[in-house]
Amino acid sequence: MKKRLIALLLLLSLLALSGCSGYVSSYRAVGFVHSALGQTAFMNFFSFEGTMVLNLRCPADGLKISYDAKLESGSAAVFYDCAGTKTPLFTISAGEELSGAGGALTKGPVTLIVETSGGACGNGDFHFQID
């Protein structure tokens, strides 16, 4: 009985550590604040380079991701994954401010992936809302 309990605990630990998403955050940042709760997420930074993964939850089929983004320097691409496929949402370059909505979401987990390209980005502000 003791061996079964230990094996079960090890299996549960392995599942908890592996998580559900195949995406991993890996970045260098200065003045970086971020949050992802329920249907909203944001990230604000002075300097950011790498990949940031934000996990959200879609409450119903047919909703979209609304976003507002601005970036002073550098460039970044934002993707979403709702059904196992990494899909582009938007790209932003130095000096741009964007607002819009996109995505074809289904009920369940939604992963947002923000990736810089060609070096660090400066003075960025990204806001996301599933509605």
N, CA and C atoms as an extended XYZ file, in Angstrom:
393
Properties=species:S:1:pos:R:3:atomname:S:1:resname:S:1:resid:I:1 pbc="F F F"
N         0.821       -1.190        0.000 N   MET     1
C         0.000        0.000        0.000 CA  MET     1
C         0.865        1.254        0.000 C   MET     1
N         1.941        1.234        0.776 N   LYS     2
C         2.832        2.385        0.870 CA  LYS     2
C         3.511        2.660       -0.474 C   LYS     2
N         3.911        1.606       -1.184 N   LYS     3
C         4.560        1.759       -2.480 CA  LYS     3
C         3.589        2.346       -3.506 C   LYS     3
N         2.332        1.928       -3.446 N   ARG     4
C         1.324        2.466       -4.372 CA  ARG     4
C         1.088        3.950       -4.118 C   ARG     4
N         1.043        4.316       -2.853 N   LEU     5
C         0.836        5.721       -2.494 CA  LEU     5
C         2.000        6.578       -2.969 C   LEU     5
N         3.219        6.101       -2.785 N   ILE     6
C         4.399        6.831       -3.250 CA  ILE     6
C         4.387        6.943       -4.770 C   ILE     6
N         4.059        5.867       -5.466 N   ALA     7
C         3.988        5.897       -6.930 CA  ALA     7
C         2.923        6.883       -7.405 C   ALA     7
N         1.777        6.895       -6.738 N   LEU     8
C         0.713        7.829       -7.100 CA  LEU     8
C         1.146        9.267       -6.873 C   LEU     8
N         1.793        9.537       -5.763 N   LEU     9
C         2.284       10.894       -5.481 CA  LEU     9
C         3.332       11.336       -6.497 C   LEU     9
N         4.221       10.430       -6.886 N   LEU    10
C         5.222       10.757       -7.903 CA  LEU    10
C         4.564       11.054       -9.252 C   LEU    10
N         3.562       10.281       -9.609 N   LEU    11
C         2.847       10.509      -10.861 CA  LEU    11
C         2.130       11.857      -10.842 C   LEU    11
N         1.458       12.166       -9.752 N   LEU    12
C         0.775       13.452       -9.635 CA  LEU    12
C         1.762       14.616       -9.665 C   LEU    12
N         2.908       14.438       -9.034 N   SER    13
C         3.947       15.482       -9.059 CA  SER    13
C         4.457       15.707      -10.475 C   SER    13
N         4.668       14.631      -11.190 N   LEU    14
C         5.125       14.735      -12.577 CA  LEU    14
C         4.112       15.470      -13.441 C   LEU    14
N         2.847       15.144      -13.289 N   LEU    15
C         1.798       15.828      -14.049 CA  LEU    15
C         1.712       17.307      -13.683 C   LEU    15
N         1.842       17.625      -12.416 N   ALA    16
C         1.774       19.018      -11.979 CA  ALA    16
C         2.958       19.816      -12.503 C   ALA    16
N         4.123       19.218      -12.527 N   LEU    17
C         5.309       19.919      -13.002 CA  LEU    17
C         5.320       20.087      -14.510 C   LEU    17
N         4.761       19.149      -15.228 N   SER    18
C         4.766       19.238      -16.687 CA  SER    18
C         3.750       20.245      -17.187 C   SER    18
N         2.666       20.463      -16.458 N   GLY    19
C         1.655       21.426      -16.868 CA  GLY    19
C         0.923       20.974      -18.109 C   GLY    19
N         0.004       21.810      -18.585 N   CYS    20
C        -0.807       21.468      -19.742 CA  CYS    20
C        -0.277       22.108      -21.018 C   CYS    20
N         0.508       23.127      -20.898 N   SER    21
C         0.951       23.879      -22.061 CA  SER    21
C         2.364       23.481      -22.450 C   SER    21
N         2.629       23.491      -23.740 N   GLY    22
C         3.970       23.223      -24.221 CA  GLY    22
C         4.794       24.486      -24.341 C   GLY    22
N         4.261       25.627      -23.937 N   TYR    23
C         4.939       26.911      -24.053 CA  TYR    23
C         5.582       27.292      -22.733 C   TYR    23
N         6.781       27.875      -22.813 N   VAL    24
C         7.530       28.242      -21.622 CA  VAL    24
C         7.999       29.692      -21.751 C   VAL    24
N         7.826       30.454      -20.678 N   SER    25
C         8.353       31.821      -20.640 CA  SER    25
C         9.857       31.763      -20.452 C   SER    25
N        10.565       32.570      -21.234 N   SER    26
C        12.015       32.683      -21.126 CA  SER    26
C        12.378       34.087      -21.581 C   SER    26
N        12.802       34.934      -20.659 N   TYR    27
C        13.014       36.332      -21.010 CA  TYR    27
C        14.015       37.010      -20.090 C   TYR    27
N        14.490       38.178      -20.554 N   ARG    28
C        15.258       39.123      -19.742 CA  ARG    28
C        14.460       40.409      -19.764 C   ARG    28
N        14.266       41.017      -18.599 N   ALA    29
C        13.427       42.206      -18.549 CA  ALA    29
C        13.880       43.153      -17.447 C   ALA    29
N        13.551       44.437      -17.647 N   VAL    30
C        13.783       45.478      -16.653 CA  VAL    30
C        12.469       46.227      -16.491 C   VAL    30
N        12.087       46.499      -15.258 N   GLY    31
C        10.839       47.219      -15.007 CA  GLY    31
C         9.649       46.482      -15.585 C   GLY    31
N         9.559       45.183      -15.320 N   PHE    32
C         8.568       44.321      -15.955 CA  PHE    32
C         7.480       43.940      -14.961 C   PHE    32
N         6.225       44.233      -15.312 N   VAL    33
C         5.072       43.860      -14.503 CA  VAL    33
C         4.099       43.134      -15.424 C   VAL    33
N         3.550       42.018      -14.945 N   HIS    34
C         2.600       41.266      -15.773 CA  HIS    34
C         1.591       40.553      -14.893 C   HIS    34
N         0.440       40.238      -15.481 N   SER    35
C        -0.601       39.514      -14.768 CA  SER    35
C        -1.497       38.824      -15.789 C   SER    35
N        -2.026       37.678      -15.398 N   ALA    36
C        -2.996       36.962      -16.223 CA  ALA    36
C        -3.991       36.309      -15.274 C   ALA    36
N        -5.206       36.841      -15.248 N   LEU    37
C        -6.246       36.334      -14.353 CA  LEU    37
C        -7.543       36.155      -15.126 C   LEU    37
N        -8.045       34.954      -15.166 N   GLY    38
C        -9.336       34.704      -15.804 CA  GLY    38
C        -9.355       35.076      -17.263 C   GLY    38
N       -10.024       36.181      -17.585 N   GLN    39
C       -10.193       36.612      -18.977 CA  GLN    39
C        -9.344       37.821      -19.340 C   GLN    39
N        -8.513       38.337      -18.426 N   THR    40
C        -7.704       39.521      -18.717 CA  THR    40
C        -6.233       39.265      -18.420 C   THR    40
N        -5.393       39.956      -19.166 N   ALA    41
C        -3.953       39.867      -18.957 CA  ALA    41
C        -3.316       41.179      -19.393 C   ALA    41
N        -2.157       41.479      -18.809 N   PHE    42
C        -1.391       42.631      -19.256 CA  PHE    42
C         0.081       42.380      -19.001 C   PHE    42
N         0.899       43.109      -19.717 N   MET    43
C         2.333       43.175      -19.433 CA  MET    43
C         2.819       44.569      -19.786 C   MET    43
N         3.620       45.116      -18.889 N   ASN    44
C         4.151       46.462      -19.024 CA  ASN    44
C         5.630       46.382      -18.678 C   ASN    44
N         6.482       47.022      -19.490 N   PHE    45
C         7.919       46.880      -19.255 CA  PHE    45
C         8.697       48.089      -19.767 C   PHE    45
N         9.877       48.278      -19.181 N   PHE    46
C        10.835       49.254      -19.673 CA  PHE    46
C        11.695       48.603      -20.750 C   PHE    46
N        12.112       47.357      -20.491 N   SER    47
C        12.899       46.596      -21.463 CA  SER    47
C        12.505       45.126      -21.349 C   SER    47
N        12.319       44.483      -22.485 N   PHE    48
C        11.910       43.079      -22.506 CA  PHE    48
C        12.495       42.406      -23.739 C   PHE    48
N        13.072       41.217      -23.529 N   GLU    49
C        13.576       40.417      -24.639 CA  GLU    49
C        13.314       38.950      -24.338 C   GLU    49
N        12.676       38.253      -25.271 N   GLY    50
C        12.412       36.833      -25.101 CA  GLY    50
C        10.965       36.481      -25.353 C   GLY    50
N        10.463       35.526      -24.576 N   THR    51
C         9.108       35.002      -24.743 CA  THR    51
C         8.372       35.036      -23.407 C   THR    51
N         7.161       35.570      -23.423 N   MET    52
C         6.303       35.578      -22.242 CA  MET    52
C         5.031       34.829      -22.570 C   MET    52
N         4.639       33.907      -21.690 N   VAL    53
C         3.436       33.100      -21.866 CA  VAL    53
C         2.413       33.525      -20.816 C   VAL    53
N         1.211       33.861      -21.266 N   LEU    54
C         0.123       34.274      -20.383 CA  LEU    54
C        -1.044       33.313      -20.583 C   LEU    54
N        -1.507       32.714      -19.507 N   ASN    55
C        -2.588       31.728      -19.587 CA  ASN    55
C        -3.909       32.339      -19.139 C   ASN    55
N        -4.907       32.268      -20.023 N   LEU    56
C        -6.241       32.801      -19.751 CA  LEU    56
C        -7.270       31.688      -19.883 C   LEU    56
N        -8.520       32.045      -19.665 N   ARG    57
C        -9.610       31.070      -19.774 CA  ARG    57
C       -10.750       31.699      -20.553 C   ARG    57
N       -11.225       31.023      -21.579 N   CYS    58
C       -12.362       31.479      -22.382 CA  CYS    58
C       -13.632       30.834      -21.830 C   CYS    58
N       -14.636       31.641      -21.423 N   PRO    59
C       -15.833       31.080      -20.806 CA  PRO    59
C       -16.850       30.489      -21.773 C   PRO    59
N       -16.743       30.800      -23.077 N   ALA    60
C       -17.735       30.306      -24.039 CA  ALA    60
C       -17.141       30.284      -25.448 C   ALA    60
N       -17.739       29.507      -26.319 N   ASP    61
C       -17.315       29.461      -27.721 CA  ASP    61
C       -17.652       30.784      -28.421 C   ASP    61
N       -16.857       31.109      -29.444 N   GLY    62
C       -17.163       32.256      -30.299 CA  GLY    62
C       -16.664       33.593      -29.815 C   GLY    62
N       -15.933       33.648      -28.723 N   LEU    63
C       -15.411       34.923      -28.230 CA  LEU    63
C       -14.104       35.270      -28.925 C   LEU    63
N       -13.660       36.512      -28.763 N   LYS    64
C       -12.425       36.999      -29.370 CA  LYS    64
C       -11.511       37.601      -28.307 C   LYS    64
N       -10.271       37.872      -28.701 N   ILE    65
C        -9.303       38.526      -27.832 CA  ILE    65
C        -9.219       39.991      -28.245 C   ILE    65
N        -9.640       40.889      -27.366 N   SER    66
C        -9.466       42.326      -27.598 CA  SER    66
C        -8.090       42.707      -27.063 C   SER    66
N        -7.400       43.615      -27.759 N   TYR    67
C        -6.065       43.993      -27.314 CA  TYR    67
C        -5.792       45.467      -27.582 C   TYR    67
N        -4.949       46.027      -26.743 N   ASP    68
C        -4.359       47.358      -26.907 CA  ASP    68
C        -2.876       47.172      -26.664 C   ASP    68
N        -2.054       47.705      -27.546 N   ALA    69
C        -0.612       47.530      -27.399 CA  ALA    69
C         0.116       48.759      -27.908 C   ALA    69
N         1.198       49.095      -27.229 N   LYS    70
C         2.085       50.149      -27.730 CA  LYS    70
C         3.508       49.755      -27.402 C   LYS    70
N         4.414       50.199      -28.267 N   LEU    71
C         5.812       49.824      -28.151 CA  LEU    71
C         6.666       50.980      -28.656 C   LEU    71
N         7.619       51.403      -27.847 N   GLU    72
C         8.465       52.536      -28.224 CA  GLU    72
C         9.637       52.105      -29.106 C   GLU    72
N        10.241       50.951      -28.804 N   SER    73
C        11.364       50.480      -29.623 CA  SER    73
C        11.319       48.958      -29.740 C   SER    73
N        11.940       48.442      -30.796 N   GLY    74
C        11.964       47.005      -31.040 CA  GLY    74
C        10.728       46.534      -31.777 C   GLY    74
N        10.565       45.221      -31.827 N   SER    75
C         9.373       44.641      -32.457 CA  SER    75
C         9.030       43.329      -31.762 C   SER    75
N         7.742       42.996      -31.802 N   ALA    76
C         7.262       41.780      -31.139 CA  ALA    76
C         6.093       41.202      -31.914 C   ALA    76
N         5.910       39.919      -31.760 N   ALA    77
C         4.762       39.223      -32.343 CA  ALA    77
C         3.974       38.586      -31.201 C   ALA    77
N         2.650       38.627      -31.323 N   VAL    78
C         1.776       38.021      -30.317 CA  VAL    78
C         0.982       36.913      -30.991 C   VAL    78
N         0.976       35.746      -30.364 N   PHE    79
C         0.270       34.578      -30.857 CA  PHE    79
C        -0.726       34.126      -29.792 C   PHE    79
N        -1.687       33.310      -30.194 N   TYR    80
C        -2.572       32.672      -29.229 CA  TYR    80
C        -2.709       31.204      -29.596 C   TYR    80
N        -2.992       30.405      -28.587 N   ASP    81
C        -3.239       28.982      -28.793 CA  ASP    81
C        -4.479       28.620      -27.993 C   ASP    81
N        -5.521       28.202      -28.714 N   CYS    82
C        -6.775       27.858      -28.061 CA  CYS    82
C        -7.135       26.394      -28.282 C   CYS    82
N        -6.653       25.828      -29.351 N   ALA    83
C        -7.037       24.452      -29.679 CA  ALA    83
C        -5.833       23.623      -30.115 C   ALA    83
N        -4.666       23.960      -29.562 N   GLY    84
C        -3.474       23.189      -29.892 CA  GLY    84
C        -2.675       23.700      -31.067 C   GLY    84
N        -3.060       24.854      -31.641 N   THR    85
C        -2.336       25.424      -32.763 CA  THR    85
C        -1.933       26.858      -32.443 C   THR    85
N        -0.643       27.159      -32.580 N   LYS    86
C        -0.125       28.504      -32.347 CA  LYS    86
C        -0.494       29.368      -33.555 C   LYS    86
N        -1.324       30.403      -33.312 N   THR    87
C        -1.885       31.231      -34.378 CA  THR    87
C        -1.499       32.692      -34.152 C   THR    87
N        -1.025       33.405      -35.184 N   PRO    88
C        -0.677       34.825      -35.023 CA  PRO    88
C        -1.906       35.670      -34.670 C   PRO    88
N        -1.730       36.590      -33.721 N   LEU    89
C        -2.773       37.542      -33.359 CA  LEU    89
C        -2.435       38.920      -33.927 C   LEU    89
N        -1.211       39.418      -33.672 N   PHE    90
C        -0.749       40.669      -34.265 CA  PHE    90
C         0.756       40.804      -34.097 C   PHE    90
N         1.346       41.709      -34.860 N   THR    91
C         2.745       42.096      -34.686 CA  THR    91
C         2.779       43.596      -34.468 C   THR    91
N         3.774       44.038      -33.728 N   ILE    92
C         3.912       45.452      -33.425 CA  ILE    92
C         5.379       45.836      -33.538 C   ILE    92
N         5.632       47.041      -34.068 N   SER    93
C         6.991       47.534      -34.264 CA  SER    93
C         7.176       48.847      -33.514 C   SER    93
N         8.414       49.319      -33.511 N   ALA    94
C         8.784       50.541      -32.793 CA  ALA    94
C         7.883       51.713      -33.163 C   ALA    94
N         7.389       52.404      -32.153 N   GLY    95
C         6.586       53.601      -32.352 CA  GLY    95
C         5.121       53.352      -32.659 C   GLY    95
N         4.690       52.109      -32.689 N   GLU    96
C         3.298       51.806      -33.035 CA  GLU    96
C         2.412       51.690      -31.799 C   GLU    96
N         1.134       52.009      -32.003 N   GLU    97
C         0.069       51.762      -31.029 CA  GLU    97
C        -1.040       51.044      -31.779 C   GLU    97
N        -1.466       49.903      -31.256 N   LEU    98
C        -2.490       49.097      -31.920 CA  LEU    98
C        -3.661       48.827      -30.988 C   LEU    98
N        -4.834       48.747      -31.570 N   SER    99
C        -6.033       48.289      -30.868 CA  SER    99
C        -6.802       47.415      -31.834 C   SER    99
N        -7.428       46.388      -31.327 N   GLY   100
C        -8.210       45.528      -32.202 CA  GLY   100
C        -8.733       44.324      -31.461 C   GLY   100
N        -9.268       43.402      -32.228 N   ALA   101
C        -9.774       42.145      -31.688 CA  ALA   101
C        -9.540       41.063      -32.725 C   ALA   101
N        -9.273       39.867      -32.266 N   GLY   102
C        -9.043       38.776      -33.194 CA  GLY   102
C        -9.125       37.444      -32.499 C   GLY   102
N        -8.912       36.420      -33.271 N   GLY   103
C        -8.946       35.072      -32.728 CA  GLY   103
C       -10.309       34.439      -32.899 C   GLY   103
N       -10.311       33.150      -32.965 N   ALA   104
C       -11.539       32.353      -33.014 CA  ALA   104
C       -11.447       31.382      -31.854 C   ALA   104
N       -12.014       31.767      -30.710 N   LEU   105
C       -11.825       31.015      -29.481 CA  LEU   105
C       -12.930       30.004      -29.225 C   LEU   105
N       -12.560       28.951      -28.538 N   THR   106
C       -13.515       27.975      -28.043 CA  THR   106
C       -13.396       27.951      -26.521 C   THR   106
N       -14.407       27.472      -25.873 N   LYS   107
C       -14.428       27.421      -24.412 CA  LYS   107
C       -13.248       26.597      -23.895 C   LYS   107
N       -12.555       27.146      -22.894 N   GLY   108
C       -11.437       26.439      -22.290 CA  GLY   108
C       -10.211       27.309      -22.172 C   GLY   108
N        -9.058       26.693      -21.985 N   PRO   109
C        -7.825       27.461      -21.800 CA  PRO   109
C        -7.376       28.157      -23.087 C   PRO   109
N        -6.826       29.359      -22.913 N   VAL   110
C        -6.257       30.138      -24.014 CA  VAL   110
C        -4.866       30.571      -23.580 C   VAL   110
N        -3.879       30.333      -24.418 N   THR   111
C        -2.514       30.732      -24.121 CA  THR   111
C        -2.124       31.872      -25.061 C   THR   111
N        -1.648       32.980      -24.471 N   LEU   112
C        -1.098       34.083      -25.252 CA  LEU   112
C         0.414       33.990      -25.178 C   LEU   112
N         1.084       34.171      -26.315 N   ILE   113
C         2.535       34.085      -26.376 CA  ILE   113
C         3.053       35.379      -26.986 C   ILE   113
N         3.860       36.121      -26.241 N   VAL   114
C         4.465       37.367      -26.720 CA  VAL   114
C         5.944       37.073      -26.957 C   VAL   114
N         6.404       37.286      -28.200 N   GLU   115
C         7.789       36.989      -28.560 CA  GLU   115
C         8.438       38.210      -29.198 C   GLU   115
N         9.608       38.596      -28.694 N   THR   116
C        10.346       39.685      -29.327 CA  THR   116
C        11.101       39.128      -30.522 C   THR   116
N        11.428       40.019      -31.451 N   SER   117
C        12.212       39.599      -32.611 CA  SER   117
C        13.308       40.620      -32.856 C   SER   117
N        14.527       40.140      -33.048 N   GLY   118
C        15.638       41.018      -33.359 CA  GLY   118
C        16.145       41.838      -32.184 C   GLY   118
N        16.060       41.338      -30.974 N   GLY   119
C        16.589       42.053      -29.815 CA  GLY   119
C        15.508       42.524      -28.869 C   GLY   119
N        15.924       43.363      -27.935 N   ALA   120
C        15.033       43.820      -26.872 CA  ALA   120
C        14.039       44.870      -27.361 C   ALA   120
N        12.889       44.889      -26.717 N   CYS   121
C        11.864       45.910      -26.946 CA  CYS   121
C        11.901       46.880      -25.767 C   CYS   121
N        11.519       48.131      -26.037 N   GLY   122
C        11.538       49.134      -24.978 CA  GLY   122
C        10.203       49.817      -24.796 C   GLY   122
N         9.906       50.141      -23.547 N   ASN   123
C         8.690       50.867      -23.160 CA  ASN   123
C         7.437       50.289      -23.823 C   ASN   123
N         7.097       49.090      -23.430 N   GLY   124
C         5.928       48.414      -23.990 CA  GLY   124
C         4.795       48.307      -22.995 C   GLY   124
N         3.592       48.290      -23.532 N   ASP   125
C         2.387       48.153      -22.715 CA  ASP   125
C         1.376       47.342      -23.526 C   ASP   125
N         1.046       46.139      -23.052 N   PHE   126
C         0.132       45.234      -23.740 CA  PHE   126
C        -1.034       44.887      -22.805 C   PHE   126
N        -2.260       45.008      -23.294 N   HIS   127
C        -3.446       44.638      -22.523 CA  HIS   127
C        -4.324       43.712      -23.375 C   HIS   127
N        -4.829       42.646      -22.753 N   PHE   128
C        -5.658       41.656      -23.438 CA  PHE   128
C        -6.925       41.391      -22.644 C   PHE   128
N        -8.017       41.141      -23.353 N   GLN   129
C        -9.306       40.843      -22.716 CA  GLN   129
C       -10.061       39.878      -23.619 C   GLN   129
N       -10.547       38.784      -23.055 N   ILE   130
C       -11.378       37.868      -23.811 CA  ILE   130
C       -12.829       38.306      -23.624 C   ILE   130
N       -13.488       38.657      -24.743 N   ASP   131
C       -14.899       39.050      -24.683 CA  ASP   131
C       -15.584       38.832      -26.002 C   ASP   131
